[in-house]
Amino acid sequence: MTPMDMLLTRASTDHLAEPAPSDAQLSEILAAAMRAPDHGKLRPWRYVVIRDEARPVLAERIVASMKRMDAEAPEFKIEKRRKRFSTMPLILALGMHLRPDHKIPLWEQEMAVAAAAMNVLNALHATGFGGVWVSGDVVDDPVLAAELGLPAPHRLAGFLFIGTPEGEQHAPKRPDPAEFTASWTGKPVQFAADRT
Ligand SMILES: Cc1cc2nc3c(=O)[nH]c(=O)nc-3n(C[C@H](O)[C@H](O)[C@H](O)COP(=O)(O)O)c2cc1C
């Protein structure tokens, strides 16, 4: 697979089986995250690795968080999350160490975290693994964040479910990049994607 093939074939999946990346493999994958663009070299990304028996423990914390965030969270949703967080081969909590008073604006700090997460997803794919980035209300719960070791000024940016893709992986149709691209020659551009 050429590097371009690799980029053009990545797709998120939650159809994930064992094995998950070993510690050594994960370390290499996270080295790719350290290549993300990062204004001011703030290194705002944080990764909490959840494996093995820690998964059901996290699942219960997620359930408690869901109930904190929405006292009427439906039971089927709670059970689905409990199962996913208990059984995904590896979970990486994506943390952000944010500096609201820094001259680098918060949105740039958050983008650096997202760029690093994208590198993680690509590195997973490049090494034969797969994953998906998930969020939900719980990422806004400071109690859950603190339980993970991400108290303010940290916050949660979501979770990566990680493992080996299993079963037939569908290749989602991707949009034509031309719809999102326009050449500027002095007048404001218009994008095909914005036409109604
Ligand atoms: C910040 C962030 C949070 C996301 N949260 C969820 C989520 O909670 N549930 C979900 O199904 N997809 C979520 N997604 C989308 C998936 O990660 C994924 O991008 C989507 O399934 C499309 O797959 P693709 O990456 O192959 O295009 C999230 C994406 C981002 C960037």
The ligand as an SDF file (V2000), in Angstrom:
LIG
                    3D

 31 33  0  0  0  0  0  0  0  0999 V2000
  -15.0900   14.8660   17.6530 C   0  0  0  0  0  0  0  0  0  0  0  0
  -15.8350   13.7160   17.0270 C   0  0  0  0  0  0  0  0  0  0  0  0
  -16.7910   13.0420   17.7510 C   0  0  0  0  0  0  0  0  0  0  0  0
  -17.5180   11.9920   17.1690 C   0  0  0  0  0  0  0  0  0  0  0  0
  -18.4630   11.3260   17.9130 N   0  0  0  0  0  0  0  0  0  0  0  0
  -19.1470   10.2990   17.3660 C   0  0  0  0  0  0  0  0  0  0  0  0
  -20.0780    9.5500   18.1470 C   0  0  0  0  0  0  0  0  0  0  0  0
  -20.2860    9.7990   19.3280 O   0  0  0  0  0  0  0  0  0  0  0  0
  -20.7530    8.5540   17.5380 N   0  0  0  0  0  0  0  0  0  0  0  0
  -20.5460    8.2480   16.2130 C   0  0  0  0  0  0  0  0  0  0  0  0
  -21.1940    7.3220   15.7050 O   0  0  0  0  0  0  0  0  0  0  0  0
  -19.6530    8.9210   15.4570 N   0  0  0  0  0  0  0  0  0  0  0  0
  -18.9490    9.9350   16.0110 C   0  0  0  0  0  0  0  0  0  0  0  0
  -18.0330   10.6280   15.2540 N   0  0  0  0  0  0  0  0  0  0  0  0
  -17.8630   10.2720   13.8380 C   0  0  0  0  0  0  0  0  0  0  0  0
  -17.0100    9.0300   13.6450 C   0  0  0  0  0  0  0  0  0  0  0  0
  -15.8000    9.1380   14.3690 O   0  0  0  0  0  0  0  0  0  0  0  0
  -16.6530    8.8170   12.1550 C   0  0  0  0  0  0  0  0  0  0  0  0
  -15.9490    9.9150   11.6660 O   0  0  0  0  0  0  0  0  0  0  0  0
  -17.8830    8.5860   11.3250 C   0  0  0  0  0  0  0  0  0  0  0  0
  -18.4530    7.3550   11.7160 O   0  0  0  0  0  0  0  0  0  0  0  0
  -17.5850    8.5700    9.8120 C   0  0  0  0  0  0  0  0  0  0  0  0
  -16.6110    7.6360    9.5390 O   0  0  0  0  0  0  0  0  0  0  0  0
  -15.3070    8.0340    8.7010 P   0  0  0  0  0  0  0  0  0  0  0  0
  -14.3050    8.5530    9.7000 O   0  0  0  0  0  0  0  0  0  0  0  0
  -14.9010    6.7700    8.0260 O   0  0  0  0  0  0  0  0  0  0  0  0
  -15.7370    9.0800    7.7240 O   0  0  0  0  0  0  0  0  0  0  0  0
  -17.2770   11.6300   15.8180 C   0  0  0  0  0  0  0  0  0  0  0  0
  -16.2720   12.3040   15.1040 C   0  0  0  0  0  0  0  0  0  0  0  0
  -15.5740   13.3400   15.6960 C   0  0  0  0  0  0  0  0  0  0  0  0
  -14.5070   14.0480   14.8910 C   0  0  0  0  0  0  0  0  0  0  0  0
  1  2  1  0
  2  3  1  0
  2 30  2  0
  3  4  2  0
  4  5  1  0
  4 28  1  0
  5  6  2  0
  6  7  1  0
  6 13  1  0
  7  8  2  0
  7  9  1  0
  9 10  1  0
 10 11  2  0
 10 12  1  0
 12 13  2  0
 13 14  1  0
 14 15  1  0
 14 28  1  0
 15 16  1  0
 16 17  1  0
 16 18  1  0
 18 19  1  0
 18 20  1  0
 20 21  1  0
 20 22  1  0
 22 23  1  0
 23 24  1  0
 24 25  2  0
 24 26  1  0
 24 27  1  0
 28 29  2  0
 29 30  1  0
 30 31  1  0
M  END
$$$$
